[in-house]
Amino acid sequence: MYAQVVALRLRVLRAPLGLGFTPEEIAAEAGDICVVACEGESPVACLLLVPVNSEEVRMRQVAVDPDRQGEGIGSSLVAFSERIARERGFRHMTLHARETAVRFYLKAGYESLGEPFEEVTLPHRKMQKWLI
Ligand SMILES: CC(C)(COP(=O)(O)OP(=O)(O)OC[C@H]1O[C@@H](n2cnc3c(N)ncnc32)[C@H](O)[C@@H]1OP(=O)(O)O)[C@@H](O)C(=O)NCCC(=O)NCCS
């Protein structure tokens, strides 16, 4: 399942930019929480939760299969992940949103912080939500 999730992330997030994942990047995920939406045995959406400290958890690598975007899967996955984070005691969700996805996170209750910056060749914004 994890290999399929990495393949989905590669297809949605990295290959369109001409990028891949290094073995070091994959190895560094060992302690992260991987949240997956499946149809049968196949992942259709996924994200990672990365504990930063006892209060803060960072959401990253949010990817929905291009054939299934716009169906509410991304917002359901984010809401489910917030529940998981809350249950594990985290109170503060942070993320680096691609500029093209900022409105998606605003709709999910996130606020944008500070100036745009570049990551993986694209403009991003830092965003956050307090989990109450
Ligand atoms: C961005 C992404 C995660 C959204 O997931 P999704 O399943 O397509 O989104 P949903 O169907 O749950 O949409 C929820 C709401 O956000 C809106 N929305 C979704 N993607 C949006 C976008 N890129 N820009 C603006 N609004 C968006 C939807 O219109 C919907 O609004 P509504 O509630 O008023 O109908 C998904 O489209 C995706 O994987 N995109 C490519 C990779 C990417 O950009 N990932 C995020 C990296 S930070």
The ligand as an ORCA input file, in Angstrom:
! r2SCAN-3c Opt
* xyz 0 1
  C      -5.902     20.331     -4.211
  C      -6.543     18.945     -4.008
  C      -5.854     18.211     -2.864
  C      -8.034     19.162     -3.659
  O      -8.676     17.900     -3.501
  P     -10.087     17.638     -4.214
  O     -10.579     16.309     -3.809
  O      -9.907     17.892     -5.670
  O     -10.964     18.818     -3.570
  P     -12.482     18.742     -3.065
  O     -13.315     18.143     -4.148
  O     -12.546     18.108     -1.728
  O     -12.804     20.293     -2.955
  C     -13.234     20.926     -1.768
  C     -13.532     22.376     -2.090
  O     -12.316     23.036     -2.483
  C     -12.422     23.539     -3.809
  N     -11.146     23.286     -4.488
  C     -10.563     22.099     -4.687
  N      -9.381     22.261     -5.298
  C      -9.242     23.577     -5.479
  C      -8.232     24.373     -6.052
  N      -7.110     23.852     -6.555
  N      -8.418     25.707     -6.074
  C      -9.536     26.258     -5.557
  N     -10.532     25.555     -4.983
  C     -10.382     24.228     -4.955
  C     -13.560     22.772     -4.445
  O     -14.161     23.516     -5.466
  C     -14.480     22.536     -3.271
  O     -15.246     23.694     -3.019
  P     -16.793     23.611     -2.573
  O     -16.761     22.961     -1.207
  O     -17.232     25.024     -2.540
  O     -17.473     22.762     -3.594
  C      -6.483     18.097     -5.302
  O      -7.193     18.754     -6.326
  C      -5.083     17.770     -5.782
  O      -4.542     16.712     -5.429
  N      -4.498     18.674     -6.598
  C      -3.184     18.448     -7.172
  C      -2.081     18.369     -6.126
  C      -2.071     19.545     -5.174
  O      -2.133     20.696     -5.564
  N      -1.973     19.203     -3.886
  C      -1.902     20.177     -2.825
  C      -0.482     20.547     -2.619
  S      -0.326     21.783     -1.353
*
